[in-house]
Amino acid sequence: MRCTLVLSALLLSSVAATADQTPERMRALRMHEYGTSEVLRVEEAPVPAPKAGEVRIRVHAAGVNPIDWKIRSGRLQKYFPVSLPHIPGRDVSGTIDALGSGVTRWKIGDPVIANSDGGGFAEYVVVAEGDVANKPKQLTHEQAAGIPVASLTAWNTLIETADVQKDQRVLIHGGAGGVGSTAVQLAHWRGAHVIATASERNHEYLKSIGADEVIDYRTTRFEDVARNIDVVLDTVGGDTLARSPAVLREGGMLLSIVGVPSAQACSERKIRCPPEQDSPHAGEQLEKLGQLFDAGDLKMTIEAVFPLAAANQALELSETGRARGKIIVKVRD
């Protein structure tokens, strides 16, 4: 009887150890060529191993960003070259699964969010430890996965670059999108008077998250009603960006995440037009943003959640430019 119990314990121990081991293969959304969403398919891929200074994350959910389908289409090859086959996805929420050498800040099992260089639409992804932050405790993995790229972009433009202050007038183009919705909330949190452009269906939503005024871009030219603006954040580009200098006061700031303002217009209007910049401190900024989400100062809005098997449809929805807040891919339960 004793031998039987010992044997059973050994067998159970062996099974548990095997269950905890990371598999060599994983499910991942990959592209082997550039093109439409048809080039994306879920298939098996090798599980990546973390190098020095990196952590491996067992992904629960991943956020969709326009850069994902822009890279897929091939239009960004000059600026964001990728090696094929490529796994898209830069926003992730999950738990740390393995540590590279030299990593001391994190431990296996920590729930985290991360801003990766790609690879998020997979069961495992490797990320530099400095681009990782604690997952907000009050958010689910699906909600937390919407934070990194969009919220970091809003933070870098409005807080780090513009340093928005109380009572300033801030105009945000595309206020209902992923970046725009966080930007509206951050400007409101700073005490600014927030004006946003959006279609009529998003007006009440934007007012509920902090917009003081909303302009329907389909029926009203924003320059006809917006005056003496301190900061403009453009997430639309094209003609919207070209018309934006007209609403800024002298010395105001024009920021765009989708284009470069006309140097001539910036000079003639005597406004500041700094280029978009990535921060080398993504992890630190994500920690600050996470604290704001936990405190209720920021809220995450999710348009839709897709399973990994339908991740290509998630990118298609993002490509329409009509999503409110974030689109999420649920990788695992």
C-alpha positions as CSV (number, residue, x, y, z in Angstrom):
1,M,0.0,0.0,0.0
2,R,2.8,2.4,0.9
3,C,4.6,1.7,-2.4
4,T,1.3,2.4,-4.2
5,L,0.9,5.8,-2.5
6,V,4.5,6.7,-3.2
7,L,4.1,5.7,-6.8
8,S,0.9,7.7,-7.1
9,A,2.5,10.8,-5.6
10,L,5.4,10.5,-8.0
11,L,3.0,10.2,-10.9
12,L,1.0,13.3,-9.8
13,S,4.2,15.2,-9.3
14,S,5.4,14.3,-12.8
15,V,2.1,15.4,-14.3
16,A,2.1,18.7,-12.5
17,A,5.7,19.4,-13.6
18,T,4.8,18.7,-17.2
19,A,1.8,20.9,-17.0
20,D,3.9,23.8,-15.8
21,Q,6.4,23.4,-18.6
22,T,6.2,25.8,-21.6
23,P,5.4,24.0,-24.8
24,E,7.8,24.3,-27.7
25,R,5.1,25.4,-30.1
26,M,2.3,28.0,-29.8
27,R,-0.7,29.4,-31.7
28,A,0.1,32.7,-33.4
29,L,-1.4,35.0,-36.0
30,R,1.3,35.2,-38.7
31,M,1.8,36.8,-42.2
32,H,4.2,35.3,-44.7
33,E,3.7,38.2,-47.2
34,Y,2.2,41.7,-47.3
35,G,-1.3,42.3,-48.4
36,T,-4.9,42.3,-47.3
37,S,-6.2,40.5,-44.2
38,E,-6.2,37.3,-46.2
39,V,-2.4,37.0,-45.7
40,L,-3.0,36.6,-41.9
41,R,-3.7,33.1,-40.6
42,V,-3.5,31.4,-37.2
43,E,-0.8,28.6,-37.3
44,E,1.8,27.0,-35.1
45,A,5.0,28.9,-34.4
46,P,8.0,28.3,-32.2
47,V,7.7,29.7,-28.6
48,P,10.3,32.5,-28.3
49,A,13.0,32.4,-25.6
50,P,13.8,35.6,-23.7
51,K,17.3,37.0,-24.1
52,A,19.3,39.0,-21.5
53,G,17.1,41.9,-20.2
54,E,13.9,40.4,-21.6
55,V,10.9,38.6,-20.2
56,R,8.5,36.2,-21.8
57,I,4.8,36.9,-21.3
58,R,2.0,34.3,-21.5
59,V,-0.5,36.4,-23.4
60,H,-4.1,36.6,-22.2
61,A,-5.2,39.4,-24.5
62,A,-3.7,41.8,-27.1
63,G,-4.9,45.2,-28.3
64,V,-5.2,46.2,-32.0
65,N,-3.6,49.4,-33.3
66,P,-3.6,50.9,-36.8
67,I,0.1,50.2,-37.1
68,D,-0.8,46.4,-37.2
69,W,-2.8,46.6,-40.4
70,K,-0.5,49.3,-41.9
71,I,2.5,46.9,-41.5
72,R,0.4,44.0,-42.8
73,S,-0.4,46.0,-46.0
74,G,3.2,46.7,-46.7
75,R,2.9,50.5,-46.7
76,L,5.3,50.9,-43.8
77,Q,8.1,48.8,-45.0
78,K,10.4,51.8,-45.2
79,Y,9.8,52.9,-41.7
80,F,8.9,49.6,-39.8
81,P,10.7,46.8,-41.7
82,V,9.8,43.3,-40.3
83,S,11.1,39.9,-41.0
84,L,8.7,37.4,-42.5
85,P,6.9,35.5,-41.2
86,H,5.7,38.2,-38.9
87,I,3.4,38.1,-35.9
88,P,1.6,41.5,-35.5
89,G,0.4,42.9,-32.2
90,R,2.1,45.5,-29.9
91,D,-0.3,45.7,-26.9
92,V,-0.3,42.8,-24.5
93,S,-1.7,41.8,-21.2
94,G,-0.7,38.6,-19.5
95,T,1.5,36.9,-16.9
96,I,5.3,36.6,-16.9
97,D,6.3,33.1,-17.9
98,A,10.1,33.3,-18.1
99,L,13.0,35.6,-17.3
100,G,16.1,36.4,-19.4
101,S,19.4,36.7,-17.6
102,G,19.8,39.9,-15.6
103,V,16.1,40.5,-15.0
104,T,15.5,41.3,-11.4
105,R,12.5,43.5,-11.3
106,W,10.0,40.8,-12.3
107,K,9.2,37.3,-11.2
108,I,7.4,34.4,-12.9
109,G,3.6,34.7,-12.5
110,D,3.5,38.6,-12.3
111,P,0.4,40.0,-14.1
112,V,1.7,42.7,-16.5
113,I,1.0,44.8,-19.5
114,A,3.6,45.6,-22.1
115,N,4.4,47.6,-25.2
116,S,6.1,45.2,-27.5
117,D,7.8,45.6,-30.9
118,G,5.4,43.0,-32.3
119,G,4.4,39.4,-31.7
120,G,1.4,40.1,-29.4
121,F,-1.1,38.1,-31.4
122,A,0.3,34.8,-30.0
123,E,0.2,32.7,-26.9
124,Y,3.7,33.9,-25.9
125,V,5.7,37.0,-26.6
126,V,9.1,38.3,-25.6
127,V,9.4,41.9,-24.4
128,A,12.3,44.1,-23.1
129,E,11.9,44.4,-19.3
130,G,11.8,48.2,-19.5
131,D,8.7,48.1,-21.6
132,V,6.7,46.1,-19.0
133,A,4.5,47.4,-16.2
134,N,2.2,46.0,-13.6
135,K,-1.3,45.2,-14.9
136,P,-3.9,47.6,-13.3
137,K,-5.6,45.6,-10.6
138,Q,-9.1,47.0,-11.4
139,L,-9.0,46.0,-15.1
140,T,-9.5,42.6,-16.7
141,H,-6.8,41.4,-19.1
142,E,-9.0,42.4,-22.0
143,Q,-9.4,45.9,-20.7
144,A,-5.7,46.2,-19.8
145,A,-4.6,45.1,-23.2
146,G,-6.0,48.3,-24.6
147,I,-3.7,50.5,-22.7
148,P,-0.1,50.4,-24.1
149,V,0.3,52.0,-27.5
150,A,-2.7,54.3,-27.5
151,S,-2.4,55.5,-23.9
152,L,1.4,56.0,-24.2
153,T,0.9,58.0,-27.4
154,A,-1.7,60.2,-25.7
155,W,0.6,60.6,-22.6
156,N,3.7,61.4,-24.7
157,T,1.9,64.1,-26.7
158,L,-0.3,65.8,-24.2
159,I,1.7,65.3,-21.0
160,E,5.4,64.9,-21.9
161,T,5.5,67.2,-24.9
162,A,2.6,69.7,-24.5
163,D,2.5,69.6,-20.7
164,V,-1.2,70.5,-20.8
165,Q,-2.2,72.8,-17.9
166,K,-5.4,73.7,-16.1
167,D,-7.8,76.0,-18.1
168,Q,-5.9,75.6,-21.4
169,R,-8.1,75.0,-24.5
170,V,-7.3,71.6,-26.1
171,L,-8.7,70.4,-29.4
172,I,-8.5,66.7,-30.1
173,H,-9.3,65.4,-33.6
174,G,-10.7,61.9,-33.7
175,G,-11.7,62.0,-30.0
176,A,-13.5,58.7,-30.0
177,G,-10.6,56.5,-31.2
178,G,-8.1,54.6,-29.2
179,V,-5.6,57.5,-28.8
180,G,-8.3,60.2,-28.9
181,S,-10.4,58.7,-26.1
182,T,-7.4,58.5,-23.7
183,A,-6.3,62.0,-24.8
184,V,-9.7,63.5,-24.0
185,Q,-9.5,61.9,-20.5
186,L,-5.9,63.0,-19.9
187,A,-6.6,66.6,-20.9
188,H,-9.7,66.6,-18.6
189,W,-7.6,65.1,-15.8
190,R,-5.2,68.0,-16.2
191,G,-8.1,70.5,-15.9
192,A,-8.1,71.7,-19.5
193,H,-11.2,72.8,-21.5
194,V,-11.5,69.9,-23.9
195,I,-12.9,70.1,-27.4
196,A,-13.1,67.0,-29.5
197,T,-14.2,66.2,-33.1
198,A,-16.3,63.1,-33.8
199,S,-19.3,61.8,-35.6
200,E,-22.7,62.5,-33.9
201,R,-23.0,59.0,-32.6
202,N,-20.0,59.6,-30.3
203,H,-21.0,63.0,-28.9
204,E,-22.6,61.7,-25.7
205,Y,-19.8,59.2,-25.2
206,L,-17.1,61.9,-25.4
207,K,-19.0,64.1,-23.0
208,S,-19.2,61.3,-20.6
209,I,-15.4,60.9,-20.5
210,G,-14.5,64.5,-20.2
211,A,-15.1,66.5,-23.4
212,D,-16.6,70.0,-22.7
213,E,-17.5,70.5,-26.4
214,V,-17.9,68.1,-29.3
215,I,-17.8,69.1,-33.0
216,D,-19.5,67.0,-35.6
217,Y,-16.8,67.0,-38.3
218,R,-19.4,65.8,-40.9
219,T,-21.6,68.9,-40.6
220,T,-19.3,71.6,-39.1
221,R,-15.9,72.9,-40.0
222,F,-14.0,72.9,-36.8
223,E,-12.2,76.1,-37.6
224,D,-15.5,77.9,-37.8
225,V,-16.3,77.3,-34.1
226,A,-12.9,76.6,-32.4
227,R,-10.9,79.6,-31.5
228,N,-7.8,80.6,-29.5
229,I,-6.7,76.9,-29.0
230,D,-3.6,76.3,-26.9
231,V,-3.0,72.7,-28.0
232,V,-4.3,70.6,-31.0
233,L,-3.7,66.9,-31.1
234,D,-4.4,65.5,-34.5
235,T,-5.1,61.7,-34.9
236,V,-6.8,62.1,-38.3
237,G,-4.2,63.6,-40.7
238,G,-4.7,64.9,-44.2
239,D,-7.0,67.9,-44.6
240,T,-7.8,67.9,-40.9
241,L,-4.1,68.4,-40.1
242,A,-3.7,71.1,-42.9
243,R,-6.6,73.1,-41.5
244,S,-5.5,72.9,-37.8
245,P,-3.0,75.8,-37.6
246,A,-5.8,78.3,-38.2
247,V,-7.4,77.6,-34.8
248,L,-4.2,77.9,-32.7
249,R,-3.3,81.0,-30.8
250,E,0.1,82.5,-31.3
251,G,2.6,80.3,-29.4
252,G,0.1,77.4,-29.4
253,M,1.2,73.8,-30.2
254,L,0.2,71.5,-33.0
255,L,0.8,67.8,-32.5
256,S,0.1,65.0,-35.0
257,I,0.5,61.3,-34.7
258,V,-0.4,60.7,-38.4
259,G,1.4,63.4,-40.3
260,V,3.9,66.2,-40.3
261,P,2.5,69.8,-40.0
262,S,3.4,72.3,-42.7
263,A,6.6,74.0,-41.7
264,Q,5.5,77.1,-43.5
265,A,2.1,77.2,-41.8
266,C,3.8,76.7,-38.4
267,S,6.1,79.6,-39.1
268,E,3.5,81.9,-40.5
269,R,1.1,81.3,-37.6
270,K,3.9,81.5,-35.1
271,I,3.0,78.2,-33.5
272,R,5.1,75.3,-32.2
273,C,5.0,72.0,-34.2
274,P,7.3,69.5,-32.5
275,P,7.6,66.0,-34.1
276,E,6.1,62.9,-32.5
277,Q,8.7,61.2,-30.3
278,D,8.8,57.8,-28.7
279,S,9.8,57.7,-25.0
280,P,12.6,55.4,-23.8
281,H,10.7,55.1,-20.5
282,A,7.6,53.1,-21.7
283,G,7.5,50.9,-18.6
284,E,7.6,53.9,-16.2
285,Q,4.9,55.7,-18.1
286,L,2.7,52.6,-18.3
287,E,3.0,52.4,-14.5
288,K,1.7,55.9,-14.1
289,L,-1.1,55.3,-16.6
290,G,-2.0,52.0,-14.8
291,Q,-2.3,54.0,-11.6
292,L,-4.7,56.4,-13.2
293,F,-6.9,53.5,-14.5
294,D,-6.9,51.9,-11.1
295,A,-7.9,55.3,-9.5
296,G,-10.8,55.7,-11.9
297,D,-9.3,58.8,-13.5
298,L,-9.1,57.0,-16.8
299,K,-11.5,54.4,-18.2
300,M,-11.1,51.9,-20.9
301,T,-13.7,51.6,-23.6
302,I,-13.7,48.5,-25.8
303,E,-15.5,48.4,-29.1
304,A,-15.2,44.6,-29.6
305,V,-13.4,41.5,-28.5
306,F,-12.4,38.8,-31.1
307,P,-10.9,35.4,-30.4
308,L,-7.4,34.7,-31.8
309,A,-9.0,32.6,-34.6
310,A,-10.8,35.8,-35.9
311,A,-7.9,38.3,-35.2
312,N,-7.8,39.2,-38.9
313,Q,-11.4,40.5,-38.6
314,A,-10.2,42.6,-35.6
315,L,-7.6,44.3,-37.9
316,E,-10.3,44.8,-40.6
317,L,-12.5,46.6,-38.1
318,S,-9.6,48.8,-37.0
319,E,-9.0,49.6,-40.7
320,T,-12.5,51.1,-41.0
321,G,-11.5,53.9,-38.6
322,R,-14.9,53.7,-37.0
323,A,-14.2,51.9,-33.7
324,R,-15.0,53.6,-30.4
325,G,-12.1,53.1,-28.0
326,K,-10.1,49.9,-28.4
327,I,-10.4,46.6,-30.3
328,I,-9.1,43.5,-28.4
329,V,-8.0,40.0,-29.4
330,K,-8.6,37.5,-26.6
331,V,-5.8,34.9,-26.9
332,R,-6.8,32.6,-24.0
333,D,-9.3,32.4,-21.2
